[in-house]
Amino acid sequence: MTFLPATRPAPEMLMMLIRSAATRLARSAQRETLVPSAKVRRVGAAGLLLALGLAAAGPAVAQTVQPPADLLRIQGQKPGQAAPAVAQPADGRAPKATVDRITNYFNSVQSMTGTFTQIDPDGSKRTGDFYMQKPGRVRFEYDAPSPVELISNGQSVAVRDRNLNTQDITPLSQTPLRFLLAERIDLGAEPHVTGIFQDDRFVTVVMQETVPMFGTYRLLILFDAKTSALKQWVVTDPQGYDTQVSLSNVQVNKRPDPKLFVINFERMLQ
């Protein structure tokens, strides 16, 4: 298989993408209704896989590609219209001191609990509770009427659909979710990090990963610029569909019940 040469997108183009994600986060916090995307995608278990960055199984290859043009505009911005000014360093890239601060804080957080809001590519919104314990363990429970839940036990990720009575298993090592669940990560040295940017609200880590035969997945991780807290991530799949997950009511280093991360593999045999 032949891959295109890895090329880094221009900083100003990445900053437009980041401002778009930051704008969506701010707007979703201020209002309950969102404008549906023109791209419609089936939700449910597939939406959860996308939201959590669960690519199809296969070896991953680090690669940087140019962001699609439709993702480079801020929501509501017309083609050719200049983007509104946002306070930021000269080229938008976060200084090393900021990168080190975010890295040290995120590594110090070994467990998290709270609530989440997921915005799917068709604009629909779902909510639920999450529990995380590093390394590798997480549980996402969707509020009714969604029948979906996700569990990672540190090695495997199970997505259950109670209505369909299905359970899909994916190795954690083959999903971008592993970055969020790593016990320690060096953002300044991680090869999948293509850029770290900062404005007055967020520090945004841009990661990309190419899965052979499927394409490139983009992961934006947004941290609060003042507190360093993890606020949101946005996953864009190879077809350009992006799904965002925002966290709220977060408590850190409050160890969840280990039973929450147990996967019942016998369900696959039923």
BAFI-3210 file (N, C-alpha, C; in Angstrom, 3 decimals, decimal comma, padded with zeros to 6 digits):
// residues 270
n [1|2|3|4|5|6|7|8|9|10|11|12|13|14|15|16|17|18|19|20|21|22|23|24|25|26|27|28|29|30|31|32|33|34|35|36|37|38|39|40|41|42|43|44|45|46|47|48|49|50|51|52|53|54|55|56|57|58|59|60|61|62|63|64|65|66|67|68|69|70|71|72|73|74|75|76|77|78|79|80|81|82|83|84|85|86|87|88|89|90|91|92|93|94|95|96|97|98|99|100|101|102|103|104|105|106|107|108|109|110|111|112|113|114|115|116|117|118|119|120|121|122|123|124|125|126|127|128|129|130|131|132|133|134|135|136|137|138|139|140|141|142|143|144|145|146|147|148|149|150|151|152|153|154|155|156|157|158|159|160|161|162|163|164|165|166|167|168|169|170|171|172|173|174|175|176|177|178|179|180|181|182|183|184|185|186|187|188|189|190|191|192|193|194|195|196|197|198|199|200|201|202|203|204|205|206|207|208|209|210|211|212|213|214|215|216|217|218|219|220|221|222|223|224|225|226|227|228|229|230|231|232|233|234|235|236|237|238|239|240|241|242|243|244|245|246|247|248|249|250|251|252|253|254|255|256|257|258|259|260|261|262|263|264|265|266|267|268|269|270]
n.u [000,849|000,505|001,384|000,662|003,194|004,121|002,994|002,998|000,171|-000,419|000,170|-001,735|-003,981|-004,596|-005,193|-007,601|-009,230|-009,114|-010,234|-012,794|-013,666|-013,476|-015,336|-017,711|-017,811|-018,130|-020,573|-022,296|-022,321|-023,726|-026,249|-029,046|-030,010|-028,788|-027,495|-028,209|-025,812|-025,060|-024,280|-025,382|-025,405|-025,671|-026,619|-026,056|-024,502|-022,465|-022,091|-021,074|-018,659|-017,292|-017,273|-015,591|-013,261|-012,723|-011,231|-011,394|-010,171|-006,665|-003,219|-001,805|-000,674|001,326|000,529|000,275|-002,168|-003,786|-006,322|-009,827|-011,580|-014,138|-014,007|-012,400|-013,596|-015,180|-018,177|-020,995|-019,565|-019,044|-017,858|-014,768|-015,037|-013,499|-011,983|-013,025|-011,101|-008,985|-007,551|-004,187|-000,946|001,864|002,069|000,111|000,864|001,360|003,547|006,518|006,473|003,740|002,917|004,317|003,075|000,398|000,849|001,987|-000,124|-002,197|-001,054|-000,979|-003,563|-005,215|-007,650|-011,069|-014,401|-017,737|-020,087|-021,152|-021,567|-022,564|-022,252|-023,500|-022,668|-024,982|-026,062|-027,570|-028,016|-026,686|-026,513|-024,820|-023,171|-019,747|-016,859|-013,519|-010,404|-007,061|-004,395|-005,983|-008,726|-012,196|-015,593|-018,573|-021,787|-024,817|-027,591|-031,091|-033,147|-031,135|-029,574|-026,948|-023,679|-020,278|-017,310|-014,041|-011,511|-008,853|-007,446|-009,172|-011,922|-015,320|-018,364|-021,633|-024,931|-027,993|-030,542|-030,197|-028,920|-026,148|-022,556|-019,651|-016,205|-013,068|-009,531|-007,909|-005,437|-005,538|-006,989|-007,560|-008,473|-006,776|-004,887|-006,081|-006,368|-003,915|-001,424|000,728|001,749|003,713|003,249|004,783|006,544|005,172|004,647|002,278|001,160|000,459|000,454|000,290|-001,744|-002,720|-005,121|-006,966|-008,772|-008,510|-006,172|-005,170|-004,682|-003,611|-004,037|-003,234|-003,977|-003,391|-005,142|-004,448|-006,133|-008,442|-008,207|-007,540|-007,823|-008,711|-007,963|-008,890|-008,000|-009,143|-008,036|-008,586|-007,399|-006,595|-006,954|-006,032|-007,636|-009,187|-011,480|-012,887|-013,191|-012,766|-013,551|-012,691|-013,651|-012,395|-014,140|-014,830|-016,740|-017,482|-017,476|-018,277|-017,334|-018,093|-017,100|-018,408|-019,160|-016,978|-015,001|-011,848|-009,325|-010,816|-011,359|-013,029|-015,427|-013,921|-015,403|-016,888|-015,494|-015,438|-015,635|-018,048|-017,368|-018,760|-021,136|-020,767|-021,018|-023,590]
n.v [-001,200|002,241|005,312|008,780|011,326|012,496|015,584|018,717|020,578|024,074|026,364|028,456|027,422|025,188|026,513|027,726|025,494|024,652|026,846|026,594|024,226|025,111|027,174|025,734|024,346|026,428|027,495|025,333|025,167|027,389|027,221|025,060|024,076|022,981|023,609|021,287|019,244|019,169|016,779|013,561|010,874|007,493|006,966|005,675|002,646|002,872|005,635|006,067|004,699|006,332|008,762|008,218|007,731|005,190|003,444|001,207|-002,149|-002,658|-002,081|001,025|004,074|006,875|010,019|013,117|015,202|017,511|019,512|019,074|021,367|022,182|021,962|023,939|026,308|028,498|027,769|028,886|030,716|032,145|030,969|032,367|034,463|036,399|035,061|035,639|037,596|036,117|036,133|035,186|033,547|034,549|032,710|031,006|028,604|026,696|027,630|025,951|025,823|025,850|023,479|021,634|022,115|021,315|018,641|017,648|018,068|016,484|013,970|013,733|013,286|010,514|009,304|009,875|011,084|011,832|013,705|013,527|015,036|014,268|015,202|014,266|013,603|014,327|016,329|015,615|015,187|013,533|012,325|011,345|009,336|009,064|007,079|006,884|005,266|005,317|003,040|002,745|002,080|002,628|003,726|004,403|005,396|005,726|007,957|007,079|007,324|005,798|002,734|002,060|001,279|001,687|-000,048|-000,238|-002,407|-002,090|-003,617|-004,499|-003,110|-002,857|-002,455|-002,222|-002,944|-002,860|-003,107|-004,368|-006,541|-006,972|-007,105|-005,551|-006,066|-004,527|-004,305|-002,304|-001,200|-000,663|001,574|005,121|005,949|005,074|007,043|008,934|007,394|006,625|005,934|007,631|010,305|011,935|014,823|016,553|014,939|012,879|010,987|011,036|013,487|016,367|019,044|021,619|024,004|027,302|029,504|032,180|030,702|027,880|025,141|023,297|020,085|018,521|015,549|012,916|009,944|007,274|004,607|001,757|000,963|002,154|004,904|008,313|009,385|012,128|013,674|016,011|017,383|019,214|021,344|023,250|026,518|027,873|026,267|023,803|021,596|018,745|019,278|018,653|016,527|016,117|014,066|013,312|011,465|009,420|010,096|012,667|013,212|014,645|014,252|015,335|015,259|016,458|017,233|017,430|018,438|017,230|015,131|014,653|012,148|010,509|007,439|005,094|002,357|-000,740|-002,763|-001,596|-001,695|-004,189|-006,559|-008,634|-011,303|-013,520|-012,757|-012,514|-015,040|-015,746]
n.w [000,000|-000,791|000,655|000,977|001,148|004,389|005,382|006,993|007,952|007,333|010,022|010,330|009,087|010,625|012,974|012,295|012,112|014,776|016,088|015,123|016,416|019,072|019,036|018,607|021,031|022,898|022,085|022,436|025,153|025,831|024,771|024,157|021,757|018,619|015,329|012,892|011,205|007,676|006,829|007,239|009,444|010,479|013,824|017,170|018,114|016,218|016,148|018,691|018,533|016,725|018,148|020,262|019,060|017,954|015,746|012,910|013,292|012,931|012,002|012,936|011,403|011,702|010,321|008,584|007,243|004,955|006,349|005,545|003,407|004,232|006,961|007,748|008,146|010,407|012,235|010,526|009,082|005,916|002,684|001,764|003,497|006,028|008,952|012,357|014,650|017,111|020,284|020,541|020,570|018,443|016,178|016,916|018,027|020,967|023,626|024,879|027,675|028,250|027,008|028,568|031,022|030,565|029,924|032,333|034,127|033,021|033,197|035,937|036,632|037,393|037,538|036,631|036,915|035,834|033,830|030,384|027,143|023,953|020,601|017,633|014,109|012,676|014,136|016,323|019,867|022,687|026,059|029,133|031,690|032,732|033,585|034,470|034,708|034,808|033,999|030,841|031,380|031,088|031,199|029,520|029,974|028,478|028,739|028,990|026,045|024,888|024,033|024,384|025,638|026,609|027,408|028,575|029,516|029,882|028,138|026,120|024,250|024,643|022,999|023,694|022,657|023,875|022,811|020,337|021,230|020,977|021,026|020,429|020,075|020,390|020,203|022,593|022,007|019,344|018,928|018,848|021,301|023,216|023,695|025,373|027,606|028,474|030,924|031,264|029,171|026,747|025,453|023,969|022,628|021,466|018,571|017,038|017,470|015,792|016,168|018,677|020,010|021,119|022,507|024,045|025,467|025,180|025,136|022,517|021,382|018,543|016,908|014,650|012,849|010,709|009,413|007,708|004,691|005,526|006,146|007,274|010,587|012,588|015,644|017,949|020,968|023,589|026,102|029,067|029,016|031,288|033,630|032,843|032,646|031,131|028,597|026,239|023,320|019,796|017,154|013,874|011,154|008,346|006,274|006,761|008,674|011,744|015,272|018,488|021,930|025,019|028,344|031,693|035,105|036,365|038,402|039,714|040,250|041,900|042,752|040,780|041,145|040,626|039,397|037,450|035,107|034,054|031,513|030,118|028,486|027,786|026,752|024,063|023,129|023,402]
ca.u [000,000|001,299|000,863|001,160|004,215|003,606|003,237|002,334|-000,697|000,025|-000,364|-002,928|-005,121|-004,934|-005,832|-008,997|-009,902|-009,207|-011,217|-014,105|-014,015|-013,664|-016,596|-018,794|-017,860|-018,684|-021,987|-023,072|-022,435|-024,610|-027,599|-029,369|-030,285|-027,668|-027,851|-027,763|-024,871|-025,628|-023,903|-026,183|-024,771|-026,410|-026,126|-026,126|-023,187|-021,482|-021,787|-020,219|-017,319|-016,674|-017,080|-014,484|-012,066|-012,458|-011,082|-011,448|-008,955|-005,601|-002,062|-001,938|000,514|001,256|000,559|-000,363|-002,796|-004,419|-007,719|-010,800|-011,924|-015,365|-013,718|-011,509|-014,392|-015,929|-019,595|-021,689|-018,696|-019,235|-016,609|-014,108|-015,190|-012,375|-012,310|-012,905|-009,821|-008,942|-006,271|-003,339|000,449|002,166|001,678|-000,919|001,406|001,569|004,962|006,925|006,032|002,332|002,853|004,772|002,060|-000,735|001,314|002,146|-001,441|-002,951|-000,431|-001,272|-004,946|-005,256|-009,046|-012,048|-015,817|-018,535|-021,106|-020,672|-022,532|-022,047|-022,932|-023,231|-022,529|-026,264|-026,501|-028,300|-027,267|-026,935|-025,805|-024,621|-022,146|-018,520|-015,939|-012,219|-009,311|-005,845|-004,325|-006,760|-010,078|-013,205|-016,972|-019,513|-023,167|-025,718|-028,915|-032,209|-033,475|-030,043|-029,298|-025,528|-022,672|-018,918|-016,436|-012,677|-010,935|-007,418|-006,925|-010,197|-013,020|-016,590|-019,503|-022,839|-026,224|-028,959|-031,692|-029,817|-028,276|-024,837|-021,377|-018,502|-014,948|-011,927|-008,361|-007,659|-004,194|-005,808|-007,925|-007,034|-008,895|-005,649|-004,152|-006,750|-006,333|-002,532|-001,017|001,565|001,950|004,564|002,631|005,807|007,328|004,298|004,737|000,981|000,785|000,889|000,526|-000,353|-002,058|-003,273|-005,723|-007,266|-009,693|-008,146|-004,958|-005,699|-003,720|-004,078|-003,423|-003,745|-003,559|-003,886|-005,367|-004,412|-007,363|-009,601|-007,969|-006,972|-008,669|-008,160|-008,427|-008,593|-008,226|-009,158|-007,820|-008,817|-006,130|-006,218|-006,904|-005,448|-008,584|-009,698|-012,824|-013,613|-012,430|-013,501|-013,012|-013,104|-013,328|-011,850|-015,142|-015,045|-017,755|-016,871|-018,308|-017,621|-017,710|-017,748|-017,195|-018,887|-019,301|-015,857|-014,240|-010,593|-008,645|-011,786|-011,261|-014,325|-015,531|-013,289|-016,377|-017,446|-014,674|-015,422|-016,327|-018,600|-017,108|-019,720|-022,244|-020,481|-021,349|-025,024]
ca.v [000,000|003,453|006,430|010,083|011,830|013,244|017,016|019,403|021,671|025,394|026,685|029,279|026,585|024,397|027,384|027,897|024,262|024,647|027,851|026,035|023,319|025,912|027,891|024,785|024,054|027,580|027,636|024,243|025,436|028,525|026,949|023,648|023,678|023,091|023,490|019,990|019,217|018,724|015,385|012,727|009,582|006,664|007,060|004,410|002,097|003,427|006,984|005,981|004,332|007,519|009,783|007,855|007,515|003,772|003,115|-000,215|-002,847|-002,667|-001,321|002,451|004,737|008,319|010,765|014,413|015,553|018,816|019,442|019,368|022,791|022,483|021,998|025,055|027,505|028,552|027,531|030,081|031,545|031,889|030,822|033,611|035,440|036,348|034,533|036,648|037,572|035,468|036,386|034,011|033,867|034,986|031,715|030,147|027,407|026,833|027,570|024,717|025,856|025,467|022,057|020,899|022,254|020,457|017,251|017,291|017,997|015,336|012,769|013,667|012,839|009,077|008,872|010,938|010,726|013,001|013,538|013,911|015,356|013,888|015,768|013,403|014,337|014,851|017,388|015,101|015,269|012,504|012,588|010,175|009,384|008,357|006,728|006,589|004,906|004,991|003,073|001,943|001,677|003,673|003,280|005,435|004,941|006,702|008,118|006,574|005,964|005,133|001,402|001,791|001,555|001,304|-000,429|-000,658|-003,029|-001,906|-004,363|-004,564|-002,157|-003,486|-001,572|-003,031|-002,390|-003,726|-003,348|-005,335|-007,661|-007,160|-006,624|-005,476|-006,010|-003,981|-004,131|-000,916|-000,755|-000,311|002,696|006,386|006,119|004,741|008,254|009,548|006,485|006,263|006,324|008,805|010,647|013,098|015,490|017,195|013,947|011,871|011,127|011,281|014,881|017,185|020,435|022,019|025,402|027,953|030,822|032,639|029,777|026,469|024,575|022,238|019,109|017,937|014,247|012,236|008,560|006,648|003,169|001,223|000,510|002,903|006,332|009,106|009,898|013,298|013,815|017,268|017,309|020,584|021,547|024,616|027,243|028,354|025,208|022,607|020,484|018,199|019,795|018,145|016,061|016,061|013,051|013,399|010,199|009,628|010,672|014,054|013,344|014,909|014,032|015,932|014,827|017,465|016,735|018,371|017,900|016,296|014,955|013,979|011,309|009,828|006,114|004,438|000,948|-001,551|-003,610|-000,862|-001,901|-005,621|-006,939|-009,986|-011,838|-014,576|-012,177|-012,716|-016,414|-015,953]
ca.w [000,000|-000,906|001,427|000,595|002,076|005,542|005,290|008,089|007,544|007,766|011,357|010,292|008,710|011,804|013,959|011,892|012,521|016,233|016,491|014,830|017,508|020,282|018,894|018,844|022,462|023,607|021,748|023,040|026,583|026,029|024,321|024,090|020,389|017,706|013,932|012,416|010,098|006,410|006,674|008,114|009,658|011,421|015,186|017,888|018,416|015,289|016,588|019,872|018,070|016,153|019,169|021,134|018,260|017,779|014,335|012,605|013,691|011,944|012,454|012,681|010,899|011,904|009,073|008,654|005,980|004,940|006,776|004,496|003,351|004,975|008,390|008,021|008,382|011,657|012,009|010,092|008,266|004,507|001,926|001,421|004,580|006,961|010,276|013,407|015,355|018,412|020,937|020,490|020,298|017,087|015,185|017,484|018,673|022,408|024,021|025,553|029,072|028,271|026,675|029,755|032,077|030,203|030,033|033,749|034,766|032,530|033,759|037,370|036,776|037,159|037,443|036,416|036,795|035,511|032,794|029,061|026,097|022,640|019,449|016,494|012,854|012,187|015,035|017,480|021,122|023,693|027,308|029,969|032,730|032,394|034,666|033,867|035,606|034,064|032,546|029,917|031,755|031,000|030,977|029,129|030,073|027,884|029,329|028,195|025,600|024,175|024,585|024,176|026,653|026,220|028,527|028,295|030,714|029,852|027,000|025,091|024,322|024,276|022,766|023,835|022,273|024,557|021,942|019,315|021,906|020,348|021,735|019,534|020,822|019,662|021,066|022,954|021,365|017,958|018,911|019,365|022,686|024,095|024,052|026,517|028,749|028,804|032,282|031,061|027,770|026,521|024,316|023,160|021,890|020,863|017,110|016,419|017,682|014,664|016,577|019,932|019,794|022,306|022,452|025,398|026,139|025,131|024,557|021,668|020,875|017,279|016,655|013,467|012,745|009,491|009,490|006,350|004,044|006,015|005,996|008,358|011,659|013,267|017,021|018,615|022,411|024,097|027,527|029,523|028,966|032,618|034,645|032,211|032,703|029,880|028,396|025,080|022,168|018,536|016,262|012,480|010,490|007,002|005,379|007,136|009,723|013,049|016,449|019,647|023,268|026,018|029,712|032,703|036,463|036,472|039,636|039,370|041,238|042,750|042,161|040,578|041,474|039,573|038,719|036,320|033,916|033,739|030,276|030,134|027,155|027,493|025,980|022,649|022,785|023,583]
c.u [000,877|000,618|001,443|002,214|003,576|003,976|002,437|001,452|-000,160|-000,588|-001,642|-004,156|-005,551|-005,625|-007,284|-009,812|-010,121|-010,234|-012,637|-014,569|-014,295|-014,977|-017,781|-018,930|-018,514|-020,174|-022,831|-023,239|-023,445|-026,051|-027,803|-029,575|-029,069|-028,190|-027,341|-026,790|-025,578|-025,312|-024,658|-025,539|-025,609|-025,777|-026,346|-024,740|-022,129|-021,107|-020,879|-018,803|-016,592|-016,343|-015,873|-013,231|-011,735|-012,430|-011,208|-010,117|-007,940|-004,445|-002,163|-000,612|000,338|001,379|-000,147|-000,925|-003,430|-005,866|-008,656|-011,269|-013,146|-015,146|-012,828|-012,277|-015,114|-017,412|-020,309|-020,858|-018,860|-017,893|-016,052|-014,193|-014,059|-012,844|-012,171|-011,611|-009,961|-007,563|-005,446|-001,900|000,654|001,705|000,630|-000,397|001,683|003,061|005,248|006,452|004,573|002,168|003,258|003,727|000,863|-000,355|001,390|000,795|-002,183|-002,377|-000,726|-002,696|-005,014|-006,677|-009,941|-013,447|-016,586|-019,599|-020,524|-021,849|-021,882|-022,900|-022,522|-023,153|-023,833|-026,829|-027,260|-027,391|-027,684|-026,050|-025,637|-023,562|-020,910|-017,668|-014,622|-011,198|-008,112|-005,105|-005,410|-008,197|-011,051|-014,565|-017,816|-020,911|-024,082|-027,047|-029,969|-032,699|-032,340|-029,733|-027,807|-024,707|-021,330|-018,102|-015,065|-012,074|-009,424|-006,746|-007,891|-011,262|-014,277|-017,656|-020,751|-024,057|-027,290|-030,175|-031,404|-029,197|-026,942|-023,742|-020,182|-017,236|-013,838|-010,742|-008,118|-006,447|-004,407|-006,816|-007,241|-007,459|-007,750|-004,860|-004,762|-006,607|-004,923|-002,185|-000,158|001,717|002,800|004,059|003,666|006,578|006,479|004,277|003,403|000,498|001,346|000,955|-000,174|-000,510|-002,773|-003,949|-006,092|-008,199|-009,174|-006,711|-005,420|-004,575|-004,328|-003,301|-004,047|-003,149|-004,196|-003,958|-005,373|-005,758|-008,595|-009,407|-007,475|-008,048|-007,964|-008,778|-007,956|-008,955|-008,087|-009,030|-008,096|-007,479|-005,667|-006,037|-006,231|-006,398|-008,993|-011,156|-013,605|-012,649|-013,359|-012,801|-013,573|-012,684|-012,852|-012,841|-015,454|-016,147|-017,067|-017,910|-017,573|-018,194|-017,196|-017,996|-017,683|-019,022|-018,183|-015,248|-012,990|-010,041|-009,587|-011,975|-012,634|-014,273|-014,912|-014,265|-016,990|-016,720|-014,556|-016,237|-016,782|-018,449|-018,084|-020,901|-022,033|-020,890|-022,833|-025,800]
c.v [001,238|004,577|007,725|010,547|012,634|014,701|017,702|020,520|022,985|025,728|027,491|028,473|025,713|025,255|027,645|026,678|024,237|025,664|027,365|025,108|024,095|026,669|026,973|024,466|025,191|027,714|026,544|024,437|026,543|028,237|025,463|023,175|023,917|022,962|022,162|020,137|018,748|017,269|014,551|011,361|008,799|006,763|005,730|003,937|002,669|004,840|007,003|005,618|005,541|008,531|009,494|007,493|006,058|003,437|001,624|-000,859|-002,852|-001,843|000,128|003,042|006,222|009,019|012,073|014,760|016,924|018,693|019,751|020,804|023,117|022,507|023,178|026,340|027,396|028,417|028,838|030,987|031,164|031,733|032,183|034,672|035,277|035,843|035,623|036,476|036,906|035,713|035,113|034,440|034,139|033,986|030,743|028,932|027,671|026,780|026,305|024,677|025,437|023,984|021,219|020,959|021,337|018,986|016,814|017,171|016,744|014,028|012,624|013,178|011,361|008,530|010,092|010,335|011,996|012,673|014,002|014,229|015,044|014,529|014,941|014,209|014,907|015,934|016,908|015,065|014,148|012,778|011,288|010,414|008,622|008,148|006,317|006,274|004,523|003,855|002,221|001,627|002,858|003,029|004,496|004,830|006,042|006,741|007,525|007,675|005,238|003,792|001,063|002,093|001,049|001,020|-000,791|-001,189|-002,901|-002,640|-004,375|-003,508|-002,858|-002,407|-002,447|-002,253|-003,319|-004,028|-004,424|-006,595|-008,018|-006,608|-006,709|-005,268|-005,503|-003,895|-002,652|-000,361|-000,315|000,822|003,959|006,676|005,857|005,986|008,908|008,703|006,066|006,748|007,567|009,025|011,902|013,793|016,136|016,236|012,902|012,028|011,395|012,713|015,720|018,665|020,647|023,528|025,973|029,253|031,206|031,715|028,349|026,255|023,333|021,375|018,459|016,647|013,650|010,841|007,963|005,140|002,628|000,656|001,294|004,407|006,984|009,602|011,074|013,406|015,152|017,121|018,714|020,592|023,004|025,348|027,694|027,223|023,935|021,420|020,044|018,618|019,077|017,446|015,981|015,056|013,274|012,125|010,456|010,228|012,133|014,273|013,602|014,822|014,593|015,384|015,872|016,915|017,828|017,644|016,895|016,316|014,145|013,231|010,800|008,439|005,458|002,978|000,117|-002,422|-002,918|-001,182|-003,378|-005,865|-008,392|-010,588|-012,960|-014,059|-012,387|-014,121|-016,702|-015,674]
c.w [000,000|-000,139|000,887|001,583|003,187|005,409|006,366|007,556|008,071|009,108|011,294|009,909|009,878|012,850|013,591|012,293|014,025|016,712|016,212|015,941|018,783|020,236|019,142|020,328|023,226|023,344|022,386|024,524|026,867|025,633|024,137|022,659|019,529|016,280|013,413|011,265|008,839|006,150|007,694|008,206|010,652|012,793|015,870|018,209|017,498|015,675|017,792|019,473|017,516|017,226|020,038|020,356|018,063|016,309|014,140|012,927|012,575|012,450|012,035|012,256|011,097|010,564|009,287|007,292|006,110|005,391|005,624|004,563|004,187|006,472|008,761|008,303|009,720|011,335|011,669|009,209|006,804|003,804|001,539|002,497|005,574|008,314|011,323|014,176|016,714|019,018|020,989|020,303|018,821|016,036|015,715|018,207|020,154|022,725|024,803|026,992|029,198|027,984|027,887|030,860|031,804|030,378|031,487|034,442|034,325|033,064|035,248|037,642|036,403|037,113|037,295|036,406|036,467|034,495|031,464|028,159|024,761|021,557|018,237|015,205|012,313|013,106|016,248|018,706|022,050|024,902|028,091|031,019|032,263|033,641|034,019|034,945|034,738|034,771|031,901|030,241|031,716|030,782|030,636|029,142|029,549|028,634|028,390|027,249|024,889|024,825|024,631|025,421|026,142|027,459|027,978|029,583|030,777|028,708|025,828|025,344|023,819|024,110|022,735|023,372|022,845|023,683|020,906|019,901|021,236|021,247|020,780|020,359|019,903|020,614|021,343|022,217|019,933|017,836|019,425|020,800|023,649|024,505|025,294|027,777|029,139|030,205|032,247|029,564|027,696|025,265|023,405|022,295|021,189|019,335|016,421|016,627|016,540|015,010|017,908|019,872|021,015|021,918|023,878|026,155|026,233|024,673|023,806|021,125|019,639|017,034|015,406|013,370|011,493|009,679|008,060|005,920|004,506|005,881|007,266|009,315|012,317|014,647|017,558|020,084|022,971|025,617|027,867|029,624|030,341|033,619|034,156|032,195|031,299|029,727|027,298|024,136|020,974|017,645|014,869|011,775|009,062|006,012|005,701|008,149|011,059|014,158|017,655|020,948|024,250|027,420|030,651|034,038|036,782|037,873|039,297|040,579|042,325|042,153|042,010|041,028|040,346|038,802|037,497|035,020|033,533|032,475|030,389|028,724|026,806|026,696|024,486|022,196|022,868|022,289]
res [m|t|f|l|p|a|t|r|p|a|p|e|m|l|m|m|l|i|r|s|a|a|t|r|l|a|r|s|a|q|r|e|t|l|v|p|s|a|k|v|r|r|v|g|a|a|g|l|l|l|a|l|g|l|a|a|a|g|p|a|v|a|q|t|v|q|p|p|a|d|l|l|r|i|q|g|q|k|p|g|q|a|a|p|a|v|a|q|p|a|d|g|r|a|p|k|a|t|v|d|r|i|t|n|y|f|n|s|v|q|s|m|t|g|t|f|t|q|i|d|p|d|g|s|k|r|t|g|d|f|y|m|q|k|p|g|r|v|r|f|e|y|d|a|p|s|p|v|e|l|i|s|n|g|q|s|v|a|v|r|d|r|n|l|n|t|q|d|i|t|p|l|s|q|t|p|l|r|f|l|l|a|e|r|i|d|l|g|a|e|p|h|v|t|g|i|f|q|d|d|r|f|v|t|v|v|m|q|e|t|v|p|m|f|g|t|y|r|l|l|i|l|f|d|a|k|t|s|a|l|k|q|w|v|v|t|d|p|q|g|y|d|t|q|v|s|l|s|n|v|q|v|n|k|r|p|d|p|k|l|f|v|i|n|f|e|r|m|l|q]
***
